[in-house]
Structures are given as C-alpha cells and as structure tokens.
C-alpha cells in the first residue's frame, strides 16, 4: 500500500489577491496568539511605511516576525491590556486584511438615484 501525503498551502486571512504597500487601507484581524497585546475592536487604518527593516522587537514588547507594516489608525486604538491610545503601530502582515476597494463608477450613483 502506498501512502500519499498532500501538502496544503497555508491559508492567509485574505487570500493571494491582496497586495500590501504604503497607502493601502487595512483592517487588523483578531488573533489569539497576541494575548494581552491584541487590539480592542476591529482597528482600521492606512499603511504608512514598511517596518520590516527595523530590528525585530525594537518597538514592540513581543518580537515581530515576517513582513511588518506601520499602520496609522483611523482613530487612536487601545490594546486588550488597556494601554493606549495608540495612533500608529507596527503590525505583522499576517494580521492585516486589505479593505475592499470602493466602487467609484458613475453607475453606482445612478442606481442609488433610481431607488
């Protein structure tokens, strides 16, 4: 009998179509691995810089691994442990999901007017 093992690709929150970079609007997802350093609610913001070049752990209590982005929040945020308000933070990419692209076509305005 031959046993075949299939390797499954690691699932990411938003899939392969996401493209991160400066100026991209993002949502920070909840992840239980953050513990008390997690965020209250569902923070949203804009990526303002790549933080991957910083020394891991230089600005955070826990070392950051993988690609990291500096996110400027839409409004100051608090962490689960009560620290804050925080206007911007270095967030690992695995905790980010890009916001849906707004439909700015003229058809959207016309449909709303017809309703």
N, C-alpha and C positions, 0 to 999 in steps of 0.2 A: 504494500500500500504506500502510495506517495502522498505526502502532506505538502500542500502548497500554502504558503503564507502570503497574504496580500498586505502590503503596507499602505495604510490610509494617510492621506495628506492631513496635516494639522489644520484644523478649522480655525479661521480667523473671524472676528466679530462681523466684519462687513464684506468679506469676500475679496476676490482678486481685482475687482473693478475699482477699488479705492486707490486714490493717489494722494499722498500726503505731501505737503510743502508749505512754504510761507504763504499766508493769505487764505488758506483753506479753513472753512468753518467746520468745527468738530464738536462732537458730544463725547464726554468722558463716561465710559461704562463702569458699572459697579463690578468689583472683583474681590471676592472674599479673602484672597491672599494679601490684600493690603492691610487688613485688620484695622487698628485704630487710625492709621494714616490714610484710610479711604476718604472719599468725599461725601458730604451730605447732599442728598438730592441727585439731580442729573445735571451737572455743570455743562455749560456750553461756552464756546469761545472761538477764538481765531488763532491759528498757529502764527507766531511772530518771529520764530527763529528755530534753527536746529540746535539742539542741546547735546547731540551725540558726541561732539568733540570735547565736552567737559570731562573732567575726571569723575568716574562713576562714584556717586555718593558725596560729591563735593558740596552739593546744595540740599541734599535730602538726607533724612536720617537713615533710610534703607538704601543700599546700593541699587542703582538703576542698571538694568541690563538691556541689550539690544538697542534699537534705534529710539532716540528720545527727542521730543519736541517741546519747545517752550510755548505754552498756551496762555494767551491773555483772555481771562474770563469776561463774559458779557457783564457780569456784576460780581463783586467780591464773594468768594466762597469760603465755607468752613469745612474743616476735616471732622471726621467722626469723633476724634478725641477732644473736640472743642477749640482747637487752635484756629486762628483766623481773625479777621477776614484776610483772604489771600487774593490779590489782584491777578497774579500770574504764577504759573508753576511749571516745572519740568515734568512732563508726563510721558511714560513709555508708550510707544506706538501701539502695543498690543491692547492698551486701554482706550484707544481712540477709534471712533467711527465717524466718517465724513458725513456732514449734514446733507440732506437731499438738495439737489440743485433746483433752484427756483425756476418755474416756467414763466418766462417773461414775454412769451409770444402775444401778439395782438388778439389772437383767438380767445385767450383766457378772459380778457376784458369784455369782449363781445358776448361770450357765453354768459357771463355774470349779468350783463345788462339785459339779456333776453329772459332771464329767470324771473 
